[in-house]
């Protein structure tokens, strides 16, 4: 069993760098109840994050959960 370090910074974590952008997007789009992972990839790929197309559902799910977002099916 392992204990996850809450202060660990994964240098390969492509989503860590965009937390503020995700927070800002949701804050500016309060009329939108939710978005899909594909919509998130498309938005960020079109807005300066070309690696967004390679983000897996698992990466997105884990990162959003770590940031405190509720992820549902």
Secondary structure as UniProt FT lines:
FT   TURN            6..7
FT   TURN            11..12
FT   TURN            14..15
FT   HELIX           16..18
FT   HELIX           19..28
FT   TURN            30..31
FT   HELIX           37..46
FT   TURN            47..48
FT   HELIX           50..54
FT   HELIX           57..66
FT   TURN            67..68
//
